[in-house]
Amino acid sequence: MRARNTFVGAAFALLAGGMAHSAMAQDIKIGEINSYSLLPAFTDPYRKGWQLAVEEVNAAGGINGKKLVVISKDDGGKPADAQTAANELVSSEGVAMLAGTFLSNIGLAVSDFANQKKVFFLAAEPLTDAVTWSKGNKYTFRLRPSNYMQAAMLVEAAAKLPAKRWATIAPNYEYGQSAVAVFKKLMSEKRPDIQWVDEQWPPQGKIDAGPVVQAVAAANPEAILNVTFGADLVKLVREGNTRGLFKGREVVSFLTGEPEYLDPLKDETPEGWIVTGYPWYSIKTPEHDAFLKAYQAKYNDYPRLGSIVGYQTIKSAAAILAKAGSSDPEKLIAAAEGLSVPSPFGEITFRKIDHQSTLGAFVGKTALKDGKGVMVDSSYKKGADYLPSDAEVGKLRPKD
């Protein structure tokens, strides 16, 4: 009798194990990679954003009835570690696709991995134009507006300034180099009378702001393009304010209006800079209202731009997976090309020609309000309005 009971117990355990495995097999996994330990100001809100999106997707029935699971890894800001993480997610975790990354050099490393291993990759944040153009590939798509798009938005305002002598300050790696190159190109096309009188290339995350400010001041520009962000931006602004660098000079600045970078400046925020950013407090649309309400209810905090990027990355990935009805990379590509999806900023489309989404950005000016930095006079620029023609893109992107 005991032997029979043992047999029945073992059989039940096998059956239960099989059922658990079957339930697990119903999950659809996304492998997510980002620089969490290196850049928490952006990546902490980003993680909150994608966690909210996962909850919403699963509450609405998952992906064609299957539960969505995100397996996340920290790349520590190192391209080699990001590729190792990508390999583990694909080979050990069996993810349907890869998503994420922040720094442009890391985005390119994961994109290269995706191309070599034939894995679908939705790049969330890396901004270098190379992701979708010069080093673009059929397996890589990108959510955020690229350097070209944000530069075109800023140039629209910058070209109206009377300033002719310009200097640039940017971190010396892929993102900074790409941003400066495309801004100078687009600005010079609109304003051939401009002179570029100085370039400063501090190492990312390690700016020595005193000598940088001194060198720019010595060149006596009438306007400055800034591409620094995070702790580097705080140091640059503090030193620039102390030495009077920004007095009587126009400043145009990538990303500075994003709360994760603007908030730390507090009462040191310089006023009147032309910036891209995210004035969450002044966006009045039904789509954004719904996102803001859900985010604040879950976290009792206001969103940063990272929150939007994380949220929309997973929402877009879920839409791609649902349309494909498969984790086959070729079917995911076919589903993503030309796909339109809702977002907190309105409907966006992943273009077939270069896999770039048409998510836009807000452009406005910095101001001080109640002792902290805000964006004023801001307006939303649709990404589709700031991209080159299909013919130009065809020249920029290698054939698959």
PyMOL commands that set and color helices and strands:
alter all, ss='L'
color gray80, all
select helices_A, chain A and resi 2-25+40-59+79-91+104-117+129-131+147-158+174-190+209-219+230-243+259-268+280-282+286-299+305-324+329-336+383-386+390-396
alter helices_A, ss='H'
color red, helices_A
select strands_A, chain A and resi 28-34+68-74+97-100+121-123+140-142+165-169+195-200+223-226+250-257+274-277+340-341+348-349+361-369+372-381
alter strands_A, ss='S'
color yellow, strands_A
deselect
rebuild
show_as cartoon
